[in-house]
Amino acid sequence: MPGIDPSVPVVRFVDARLANGLRVIVAPDHLAPVVAINVWYDVGSKHERPGRTGFAHLFEHLMFQGSRHVRKAEHLAIVQAAGGVVNGTTYFDRTNYFETLPSHRFELGLWLEADRMATLLDALTQENLDNQRDVVKNEKRQSYDNRPYGSFYERLLAAVMPPDHPYHHTPIGSMADLDAASLEDVRAFFQTYYAPDNAVLAIAGDVEPDEALRAARRYFEPIPPSPGIPPLGDLSLPPRIGSEVRETIPDRVPLARVHLGFRTPPFGTPAFDALEVATQIAAGGQGSRLYRRLVRELRIAQDVVLFMLPLVEGGSVLAGWATVRPESDAATVEATVREELARLTQVPVTEDELARARALIESEELAALGRVEEVADRLAMYATLFDRPGLINEQLSRYLAVDAATIQRVVADVVRPDNVAVLTYVPAAGAEREAAA
């Protein structure tokens, strides 16, 4: 495995563990007077039980509804009044909550995060639960149900991942499950997973490590660990779906669109790295193979997208889509996309293509490492998912070490007729008129 490239900037950090199990990682960077704080909890939709889905995402909303010393919605107002920004995200493998503040106010961010880790349940009422449950339902309507092609995410994961695997459902969860959730169910979920021994606190920016660690101990060390975090069990998967899965979805869409999904090796593996480089060659910008062939030369597609969905348990997903031009048809577009992907398995990519992909990846990675909020996020990510925060200094070298032969071999293992889900969205009767209205 490639090590650290001496030509790439190195993120220096201190990695410590508090008495209650909280992992604290501090990366000083004095270029600008700001500090980024990012708390990653090792809980995502993969930790949810059947019949109790959507809880991790629900807490993305509940975490801003107050705690013992912070009123409802006050967390956001306090950070903004201090000149900072704040947010949270939910994913299959984790949830995270983060602030970026002027460096002289960084302890404010630590206090706010510690207060809701320790005392969120003091403010969790039936009224708050009901309100935020309705917010989540509205979010699902806006982002999934009533958005053109919006259901593809749920449908594609369900097609690529087996029904008994937690990646089969997306973090938004089931609205029926949320309706059935009691206040006691939700409280138990928080008590189990939102604890210091199930979290990583990453701090990056204009702060000294000793000062940051002292502050972290002051605010977080009194919080007790979880009473018990249940193990996930065996989530391994066969390397391939086992057959072609196909579905046609009449929907309120203006144009037909073909979505493709392939099961791949998990995020964090060399094969996943190779696929990341392959997606740049295939669909990374207007000079890529797919864009050049479908959009510029044949003019059968409006757009073409290909990306990796990073998942760590058993397998991940190579996904993409192409929107069909009115004068073409979905079958032609699908056949051309699959033909171009097959070419990656038959003919090695050129040195020019590889150099272009490496340059794009290097530019993105270096830009990210120049932002303290990204540094904090990546340190917490690598610590949470792989127990290796030092991967922040290795990942770019891993991408740059991918060669043409590896791409050809890995893509051939993934892009196969027995390992593809095809979702074809077609305009339902009257959909063109509705979309134009």
C-alpha positions in Angstrom: 0.0 0.0 0.0 1.4 3.4 -0.9 2.6 5.6 2.0 2.6 9.3 2.4 3.8 11.3 -0.7 6.4 13.8 0.5 5.2 16.3 -2.1 1.8 16.4 -0.5 1.1 18.7 2.5 0.8 16.7 5.7 -1.9 17.3 8.3 -0.3 17.2 11.8 -2.6 16.1 14.6 -2.8 14.9 18.1 -4.9 11.8 18.9 -6.1 11.3 22.5 -8.7 9.4 24.4 -10.7 10.7 27.4 -11.4 8.6 30.4 -15.1 8.1 29.2 -14.0 6.8 25.8 -14.4 9.9 23.7 -11.7 10.1 21.0 -10.4 13.7 20.6 -8.3 14.6 17.5 -6.7 18.1 17.2 -5.1 19.5 14.1 -3.6 23.0 14.6 -3.7 25.3 11.7 -3.0 29.0 12.4 -3.4 30.4 8.9 -6.8 31.9 9.7 -8.4 32.7 13.1 -11.1 30.1 12.9 -11.7 26.6 14.4 -13.8 23.8 13.1 -15.4 21.3 15.5 -16.9 18.1 14.1 -18.5 15.4 16.3 -18.9 12.0 14.5 -21.2 9.5 16.2 -20.8 5.9 15.1 -24.5 5.5 14.4 -26.2 5.7 11.1 -29.1 4.0 9.3 -27.2 0.7 9.3 -27.6 0.5 13.1 -31.4 0.7 12.9 -33.6 -2.4 13.5 -36.3 -3.5 11.1 -39.5 -1.6 12.0 -37.5 1.2 13.6 -35.8 2.9 10.6 -35.2 6.6 10.2 -34.1 7.2 13.8 -30.6 8.4 13.1 -31.9 10.9 10.6 -34.7 11.9 13.0 -32.0 12.9 15.5 -30.4 15.2 13.0 -33.5 17.3 13.6 -33.9 16.6 17.3 -30.3 17.6 18.1 -31.3 21.2 17.3 -34.4 21.2 19.4 -32.8 22.1 22.7 -31.0 20.4 25.7 -30.9 21.2 29.4 -29.2 24.6 29.0 -30.1 25.5 25.4 -33.6 26.3 24.3 -35.3 25.0 21.2 -33.4 26.2 18.0 -31.1 28.2 20.2 -28.0 26.2 19.3 -28.1 27.6 15.8 -28.8 31.1 17.0 -25.9 31.1 19.4 -23.4 29.9 16.9 -24.6 32.4 14.3 -24.5 35.3 16.8 -20.8 34.3 17.5 -20.0 34.6 13.8 -20.0 30.9 13.1 -21.9 28.3 11.0 -23.4 25.0 12.2 -25.1 22.0 10.7 -25.5 18.2 10.8 -25.7 15.3 8.4 -26.9 11.7 8.5 -25.6 8.8 6.5 -25.7 5.0 6.4 -22.6 4.6 8.5 -22.6 7.6 10.8 -24.1 10.9 11.9 -22.2 14.1 12.5 -22.7 17.6 13.9 -20.3 20.5 13.3 -19.5 24.1 13.8 -16.9 26.6 12.5 -16.3 29.5 14.8 -13.9 32.4 15.3 -11.0 30.8 17.2 -11.6 32.8 20.4 -15.1 31.3 20.6 -14.1 27.6 20.0 -15.0 26.6 23.6 -18.5 27.8 22.9 -18.8 25.2 20.3 -17.4 22.5 22.6 -19.9 23.5 25.3 -22.8 23.3 22.9 -21.9 19.9 21.6 -21.2 18.5 25.1 -24.5 19.9 26.4 -26.6 18.1 23.8 -24.6 14.9 24.1 -25.1 14.9 27.9 -28.6 16.4 28.3 -30.6 16.3 25.0 -33.1 14.0 26.6 -34.0 16.7 29.1 -35.6 18.6 26.3 -37.1 15.7 24.3 -40.8 15.9 24.7 -43.7 14.2 22.9 -44.4 17.6 21.3 -40.9 17.9 20.0 -40.9 14.4 18.7 -44.3 14.9 16.9 -43.1 18.2 15.4 -39.8 16.9 14.1 -41.5 13.7 12.8 -43.7 16.0 10.7 -40.6 17.9 9.5 -39.0 14.7 8.3 -42.2 13.7 6.5 -42.2 17.0 4.7 -38.5 16.6 3.8 -39.3 13.2 2.3 -42.1 14.6 0.3 -39.9 17.4 -1.0 -36.7 15.5 -1.7 -38.0 12.1 -2.7 -41.7 11.8 -3.4 -42.5 15.0 -5.2 -39.1 15.7 -6.9 -38.6 14.4 -10.5 -36.5 11.2 -10.4 -36.5 11.7 -6.6 -37.2 8.1 -5.7 -34.1 6.7 -7.5 -31.9 6.7 -4.4 -34.3 4.5 -2.4 -35.1 2.3 -5.4 -31.4 1.8 -6.4 -30.2 0.9 -2.9 -33.1 -1.5 -2.6 -32.1 -3.1 -5.9 -28.4 -3.4 -5.3 -28.5 -4.4 -1.6 -30.4 -7.5 -0.4 -33.6 -7.0 1.8 -31.9 -8.3 4.9 -29.0 -5.9 4.7 -29.2 -2.5 6.4 -28.1 -0.7 3.3 -31.3 -1.8 1.6 -33.0 1.2 3.2 -31.8 4.8 3.0 -31.3 7.1 6.0 -34.6 8.9 5.5 -36.2 5.7 6.7 -39.8 4.5 6.6 -42.5 7.1 7.5 -44.6 4.2 8.8 -41.7 3.3 11.2 -41.5 6.9 12.4 -45.2 7.0 13.0 -45.0 3.9 15.1 -42.0 5.2 17.1 -42.8 6.0 20.7 -41.0 8.5 22.9 -39.5 5.6 24.8 -38.2 4.1 21.5 -36.5 7.3 20.6 -35.0 7.9 24.0 -33.6 4.4 24.1 -31.9 4.9 20.7 -30.3 8.1 21.9 -29.1 6.6 25.2 -27.5 3.7 23.3 -25.6 5.5 20.6 -25.1 9.2 21.4 -22.4 8.7 24.0 -18.8 9.7 24.3 -17.4 6.2 23.8 -19.3 6.0 20.5 -18.1 9.4 19.2 -15.0 11.1 17.8 -14.5 14.8 18.4 -12.2 16.5 15.8 -11.0 20.0 16.2 -9.0 21.7 13.4 -7.8 25.3 13.1 -6.3 28.1 15.1 -5.9 26.4 18.4 -3.1 24.7 20.3 -3.5 21.0 20.9 -2.9 21.2 24.7 -5.5 24.0 25.0 -8.0 22.1 22.9 -7.5 18.9 24.9 -7.9 20.7 28.2 -11.2 22.2 27.0 -12.4 18.9 25.7 -11.8 17.2 29.0 -13.5 20.0 30.9 -16.7 19.8 28.8 -17.0 16.2 27.8 -15.2 14.0 30.4 -18.1 14.2 33.0 -20.4 12.6 30.4 -20.9 8.9 31.2 -20.3 6.3 28.5 -23.1 4.3 26.9 -24.6 1.5 28.9 -24.0 -0.9 26.0 -23.6 -0.6 22.3 -25.0 -3.7 20.4 -22.7 -5.2 17.9 -23.7 -5.0 14.3 -23.1 -8.7 13.5 -22.0 -10.1 10.1 -22.8 -7.6 7.3 -20.7 -9.2 4.6 -22.1 -9.5 1.1 -21.5 -11.5 -2.0 -19.3 -9.4 -4.3 -22.1 -9.2 -6.9 -25.9 -8.9 -7.0 -26.2 -12.2 -8.8 -28.4 -11.2 -11.7 -29.6 -8.1 -13.6 -32.3 -6.2 -11.8 -34.5 -4.1 -14.0 -37.4 -1.7 -13.3 -39.3 0.8 -15.4 -40.9 3.7 -13.5 -43.5 5.9 -15.1 -43.2 9.2 -13.2 -43.9 12.9 -13.4 -40.6 13.6 -15.2 -39.9 15.8 -18.3 -37.5 13.3 -20.0 -36.6 9.7 -19.7 -33.6 8.9 -17.6 -31.6 5.7 -17.2 -30.1 5.0 -13.7 -27.5 2.2 -13.3 -26.2 0.7 -10.1 -23.4 -1.9 -9.5 -22.4 -3.6 -6.2 -18.7 -2.9 -5.5 -16.1 -3.6 -2.9 -16.4 -1.4 0.2 -15.1 2.1 0.8 -11.6 2.0 2.2 -10.4 -0.8 -0.1 -7.8 -0.4 -2.9 -10.5 -1.6 -5.4 -12.8 1.3 -4.3 -9.9 3.7 -4.9 -9.5 2.3 -8.4 -13.2 2.8 -9.1 -13.1 6.4 -7.9 -10.4 7.0 -10.5 -12.4 5.1 -13.1 -15.4 7.3 -12.6 -13.3 10.4 -13.3 -12.1 8.9 -16.5 -15.6 7.7 -17.5 -17.7 10.8 -16.5 -15.5 13.4 -14.8 -16.4 16.5 -16.7 -16.8 17.4 -20.4 -13.6 15.7 -21.5 -14.6 12.3 -20.1 -15.5 9.3 -22.2 -19.2 9.2 -21.4 -19.8 12.9 -21.8 -17.9 13.1 -25.0 -19.7 10.1 -26.5 -23.3 10.6 -25.3 -23.6 14.3 -25.1 -21.2 15.8 -27.6 -20.8 13.2 -30.3 -24.0 11.2 -30.5 -26.2 13.9 -28.8 -28.5 11.3 -27.3 -28.2 12.4 -23.7 -28.7 15.7 -21.9 -26.3 14.8 -19.2 -24.4 11.9 -17.8 -23.3 11.3 -14.2 -21.2 8.5 -12.5 -20.1 8.4 -8.9 -19.2 6.1 -6.0 -21.4 5.8 -3.0 -19.0 5.2 -0.1 -20.2 2.4 2.2 -18.1 0.3 4.5 -20.1 -2.8 5.5 -19.9 -5.6 3.0 -20.0 -3.5 -0.2 -20.6 -0.2 -1.8 -22.3 1.1 -4.9 -21.1 2.5 -8.3 -24.1 4.6 -9.5 -24.9 6.9 -12.3 -27.5 8.1 -14.7 -28.0 9.6 -18.2 -30.9 11.8 -19.1 -32.3 11.0 -22.6 -32.7 13.7 -25.2 -36.2 13.9 -26.7 -35.0 12.8 -30.1 -33.4 9.6 -28.6 -34.7 6.7 -26.5 -33.8 5.1 -23.2 -32.7 1.8 -24.7 -30.2 3.5 -27.0 -28.8 5.6 -24.1 -28.5 2.6 -21.8 -26.8 0.5 -24.4 -24.3 3.2 -25.1 -23.5 3.8 -21.5 -22.9 0.1 -20.9 -20.8 -0.1 -24.0 -18.5 2.7 -22.8 -18.2 1.1 -19.4 -17.4 -2.2 -21.0 -14.6 -0.5 -22.9 -12.9 0.3 -19.6 -12.7 -3.5 -19.1 -11.4 -4.3 -22.6 -8.9 -1.5 -23.4 -6.5 0.0 -20.9 -7.0 3.7 -20.2 -4.4 5.9 -21.8 -1.7 7.8 -20.0 -3.4 11.1 -20.9 -6.7 9.9 -19.4 -5.0 8.7 -16.3 -3.1 12.0 -15.9 -6.3 14.0 -16.3 -8.1 11.9 -13.7 -5.2 12.2 -11.3 -5.0 16.0 -11.8 -8.8 16.3 -11.1 -8.6 14.2 -7.9 -5.4 15.9 -6.7 -7.0 19.3 -7.2 -10.1 18.3 -5.2 -8.1 16.6 -2.4 -5.7 19.5 -1.9 -8.5 22.0 -1.9 -10.3 20.0 0.8 -7.2 19.8 2.9 -6.8 23.5 2.7 -10.1 24.0 4.6 -10.2 23.5 8.4 -13.8 22.2 8.3 -12.8 19.5 5.8 -9.8 18.6 7.8 -11.9 18.1 10.9 -14.5 16.1 9.0 -11.9 13.8 7.4 -10.0 13.2 10.6 -13.3 12.2 12.3 -14.3 10.1 9.3 -11.1 8.1 9.1 -11.1 7.6 12.9 -14.8 6.5 13.1 -14.9 4.2 10.0 -11.4 2.8 10.0 -9.8 3.6 13.4 -7.0 5.4 11.3 -7.2 9.2 11.3 -3.7 9.1 9.6 -5.4 8.1 6.4 -6.0 11.8 5.8 -2.3 11.9 4.8 -2.4 8.7 2.7 -5.6 8.8 0.7 -4.3 11.1 -2.1 -1.2 9.0 -2.6 -3.5 5.9 -2.8 -5.5 7.6 -5.6 -2.4 8.6 -7.5 -0.9 5.1 -7.3 -3.9 3.6 -9.2 -2.7 2.4 -12.6 -4.4 1.5 -15.9 -4.1 -2.3 -15.3 -5.8 -2.0 -11.9 -8.6 0.0 -13.3 -9.2 -2.5 -16.1 -9.2 -5.4 -13.6 -11.4 -3.8 -11.0 -14.0 -2.5 -13.4 -14.2 -5.9 -15.1 -15.0 -7.4 -11.7 -17.8 -4.9 -11.1 -19.3 -4.0 -14.5 -21.0 -7.3 -15.3 -24.4 -8.4 -16.6 -25.0 -10.3 -13.3 -24.2 -7.2 -11.2 -26.3 -4.4 -12.4 -29.6 -2.7 -11.5 -31.2 -0.6 -14.2 -34.0 1.8 -13.3 -35.6 3.6 -16.3 -37.7 6.6 -15.6 -40.2 7.4 -18.3 -42.7 10.3 -18.5 -46.1 9.2 -17.3 -49.1 10.4 -19.2 -49.3 14.2 -19.0 -45.9 14.4 -17.2 -44.4 16.7 -19.9 -47.3 19.2 -19.5 -47.0 19.1 -15.7 -43.2 19.6 -15.8 -43.6 22.6 -18.1 -46.4 24.2 -16.1 
